[in-house]
């Protein structure tokens, strides 16, 4: 009875205060959350979760030993994926990360990966950048994944101790140099023997993920996989 009353109340509220898709600004319909169905269909998804030796895995496994490497979307400049990521990172919409994490968690379960990991770790932001933004977008993605997979995540195990320059216009070599000594582990005892899923928002050269991965192996993780919202 209470749930039915809540549903009626929400329908009434949405009638006067409609919710809008953060991808296209069209009104959301009942059952849609944050991003409309049309945008979800328009954004090019990958099938990385179904195949271990996918293109992203082949690229990143040259840099470090990986069990899996997966991306939810293919990134295209000026496309819908870029627009949604812009809303997530710069327009104070952390809920996008959670929703996309849930979506990808469902796909992972469908692909038989529901029990493939012990711990989910997001790539950390520097504290100053996190304070300015108010949240870590990769941690929000990890939160949604954790919710669907039923696997714990930690937003405090990995820390970024050095504030780096933006990676956007750097070459691969410069990106690797830019990431040296950037990350540190806060709680070493939580990593030994764990199968870790390391998550980020967008993967380009993989320099940031490689820096984190090398540290995680050094601290005793037994297996490393990577998941990101989009791959370029």
Secondary structure as GFF3:
##gff-version 3
##sequence-region A 1 232
A	DSSP	alpha_helix	2	16	.	.	.	ID=ss1
A	DSSP	alpha_helix	37	42	.	.	.	ID=ss2
A	DSSP	three_ten_helix	48	50	.	.	.	ID=ss3
A	DSSP	alpha_helix	55	60	.	.	.	ID=ss4
A	DSSP	beta_strand	68	74	.	.	.	ID=ss5
A	DSSP	alpha_helix	80	90	.	.	.	ID=ss6
A	DSSP	alpha_helix	95	110	.	.	.	ID=ss7
A	DSSP	beta_strand	119	122	.	.	.	ID=ss8
A	DSSP	alpha_helix	127	133	.	.	.	ID=ss9
A	DSSP	alpha_helix	137	149	.	.	.	ID=ss10
A	DSSP	beta_strand	153	154	.	.	.	ID=ss11
A	DSSP	beta_strand	158	160	.	.	.	ID=ss12
A	DSSP	alpha_helix	172	178	.	.	.	ID=ss13
A	DSSP	beta_strand	183	185	.	.	.	ID=ss14
A	DSSP	three_ten_helix	188	190	.	.	.	ID=ss15
A	DSSP	beta_strand	195	203	.	.	.	ID=ss16
A	DSSP	alpha_helix	207	218	.	.	.	ID=ss17
A	DSSP	beta_strand	223	231	.	.	.	ID=ss18
###
